[in-house]
Amino acid sequence: MTQKNPARYPQHEDLPSTISTDTLELLRVGDPAAWSRTTRRYSPMLLRWCRRSGLKNADSEDVCQEVFRSVMTSLHRFRRETPADTFRGWLRRITQRRIVDFRKAKRTTPIRLGLHHLLEAIEGTSPKREETGENSNEVGNTIGIKLIETVRSEFETVTWDAFWRTTVSDEAPDAVAQSLGISRNSVYLAKSRILKRFRQIAAQLDASMEVCDNDSDSSGNVR
């Protein structure tokens, strides 16, 4: 059995939180040697953060590359105005955003893939219909997808991702909180808010359907 390279994913975050002013200036002017040293120095830490968020090795390496691309294009925005403005903290925030971007890109059909699971997980969100036959599932899917799209448009991406990953993807709240850069309580709050909104819209759809059915009855049409 091939052993993993222990140097690839160091166990201790022993890198300083700061970066020297000289190195920072060299990076800003695009010095190749400075960039090479910096990527070698910080890559293991970035990879470890990606791995902790649940990404596989290959995906972690892809995200790591995207992080350094972001650093290269936005380094001029990095400021150290307070003791809390650390280079490592800045890198971590960028990494968290790139992980979110990566997960979004990987989900090519998130709504259709998660529809059945979602409507089962959220009791009472699927508008009540009495159709039977070949078209009943198609009608239900259309209504469900419309419901999801409507609710999704009302919330920020991070809020929706926290809800979707804990409710549909069945990920642990702690892992979701860490990868999105929010608190565990924020994850639970996002889930609660979106569940409540689903139920509100579903109730409105039920009410409108009942009105349509009553109108059809009064006109003498067969339901």
VENBELJO-V715827 format. One record per pair of residues at least 6 apart in sequence whose C-alpha atoms are under 7 Angstrom apart, sorted by the first residue. I is the first residue (numbers start at 1). J is the second residue. If there is no record, write none. Layout:
# VENBELJO-V715827
i={I I}
j={J J}
This chain:
# VENBELJO-V715827
i={8 9 9 10 13 17 17 17 18 18 18 19 23 26 27 27 28 28 43 46 47 47 47 50 51 51 53 53 53 63 63 66 67 67 67 79 80 96 96 96 100 111 114 115 115 117 118 119 119 124 125 125 125 126 126 127 127 127 128 151 151 152 158 159 162 162 162 162 163 163 163 165 166 166 173 173 174 177 177 177 216}
j={44 44 48 44 45 86 87 88 86 87 88 87 34 34 34 35 75 76 64 64 60 61 64 60 57 60 175 178 179 98 99 98 94 95 98 85 86 179 180 181 180 145 168 144 145 168 168 125 126 199 198 199 202 144 202 202 205 206 206 197 198 160 180 190 176 187 190 191 187 190 191 171 172 173 184 187 184 183 184 187 223}
